Amino acid sequence: MHTDLKDTNRSDLETLMLAAQKGAEATLQKCDDVMPVFTGLTPSGSFVVPSEDFQTDEDKEAFSFFIRILCIAAGAVAGVLTMESWVVLPRPGERLDLGVRASLHPRRREALFISGQALGGIYAHRALPILRDAGGKFAGFEPAEALAPKPTLGRFARLLPDRAPSDEESEAAVKALTTIGVRMPSAPG
């Protein structure tokens, strides 16, 4: 991938990350929580996919699978997943025990997690610890923790393909979405 295109994708990703943070902050001020939402960017515009309340691991898997297929079908060049999550941020020089789930860790923190990817192997992630007042209402964020710009692990990792899909891959993805009743928007004219 050419450097100019990589720079454009990196810039697009940063713009999406900032917009996702602002949108999530507005939602937290209004509702005190944020449902997972994916925002994708294509050459012809953007799309937003809000999630339902996940009841099971299968719901989470279905959402991530749907996003992957949609990104291929739509020709997404960048995408950002925004969600509330439990995080454990390492102390300087500390190595975290990955055998303990963050949701069960004694030092867990509620955070807004923003995870982004752009074509060309470009990644960006932020964890913004959430501050709450004595009544449990959203009161802002602690300073953002910039995380390593590399692929994450788990069901919500690599929601975009690493490279632009071929025409055949895009057509197959559109057909798969049409089969389940998803109508692809037409490009702006």
ChimeraX attribute file (.defattr): number of C-alpha atoms within 10 A of each C-alpha:
attribute: neighborCount
match mode: 1-to-1
recipient: residues
	/A:1	9
	/A:2	8
	/A:3	9
	/A:4	9
	/A:5	12
	/A:6	16
	/A:7	13
	/A:8	14
	/A:9	21
	/A:10	23
	/A:11	14
	/A:12	17
	/A:13	26
	/A:14	19
	/A:15	11
	/A:16	23
	/A:17	24
	/A:18	13
	/A:19	14
	/A:20	22
	/A:21	17
	/A:22	12
	/A:23	13
	/A:24	24
	/A:25	21
	/A:26	13
	/A:27	15
	/A:28	19
	/A:29	14
	/A:30	12
	/A:31	11
	/A:32	15
	/A:33	16
	/A:34	20
	/A:35	16
	/A:36	22
	/A:37	19
	/A:38	23
	/A:39	21
	/A:40	28
	/A:41	22
	/A:42	15
	/A:43	11
	/A:44	13
	/A:45	11
	/A:46	15
	/A:47	16
	/A:48	13
	/A:49	15
	/A:50	14
	/A:51	15
	/A:52	12
	/A:53	10
	/A:54	14
	/A:55	8
	/A:56	9
	/A:57	10
	/A:58	10
	/A:59	14
	/A:60	18
	/A:61	15
	/A:62	14
	/A:63	21
	/A:64	20
	/A:65	14
	/A:66	16
	/A:67	21
	/A:68	19
	/A:69	21
	/A:70	24
	/A:71	25
	/A:72	24
	/A:73	21
	/A:74	25
	/A:75	21
	/A:76	25
	/A:77	26
	/A:78	29
	/A:79	29
	/A:80	28
	/A:81	26
	/A:82	25
	/A:83	21
	/A:84	19
	/A:85	21
	/A:86	20
	/A:87	21
	/A:88	22
	/A:89	17
	/A:90	11
	/A:91	8
	/A:92	6
	/A:93	6
	/A:94	8
	/A:95	9
	/A:96	11
	/A:97	11
	/A:98	8
	/A:99	7
	/A:100	10
	/A:101	12
	/A:102	18
	/A:103	14
	/A:104	11
	/A:105	14
	/A:106	9
	/A:107	12
	/A:108	15
	/A:109	19
	/A:110	18
	/A:111	21
	/A:112	26
	/A:113	23
	/A:114	26
	/A:115	27
	/A:116	32
	/A:117	32
	/A:118	29
	/A:119	21
	/A:120	20
	/A:121	18
	/A:122	18
	/A:123	23
	/A:124	21
	/A:125	22
	/A:126	20
	/A:127	26
	/A:128	22
	/A:129	23
	/A:130	20
	/A:131	16
	/A:132	14
	/A:133	9
	/A:134	8
	/A:135	6
	/A:136	9
	/A:137	15
	/A:138	19
	/A:139	15
	/A:140	15
	/A:141	15
	/A:142	12
	/A:143	10
	/A:144	15
	/A:145	13
	/A:146	12
	/A:147	13
	/A:148	11
	/A:149	15
	/A:150	13
	/A:151	16
	/A:152	15
	/A:153	8
	/A:154	8
	/A:155	14
	/A:156	16
	/A:157	15
	/A:158	20
	/A:159	26
	/A:160	26
	/A:161	20
	/A:162	14
	/A:163	13
	/A:164	16
	/A:165	18
	/A:166	11
	/A:167	12
	/A:168	9
	/A:169	14
	/A:170	19
	/A:171	15
	/A:172	15
	/A:173	21
	/A:174	20
	/A:175	16
	/A:176	16
	/A:177	17
	/A:178	12
	/A:179	10
	/A:180	8
	/A:181	9
	/A:182	12
	/A:183	11
	/A:184	13
	/A:185	8
	/A:186	8
	/A:187	10
	/A:188	6
	/A:189	4
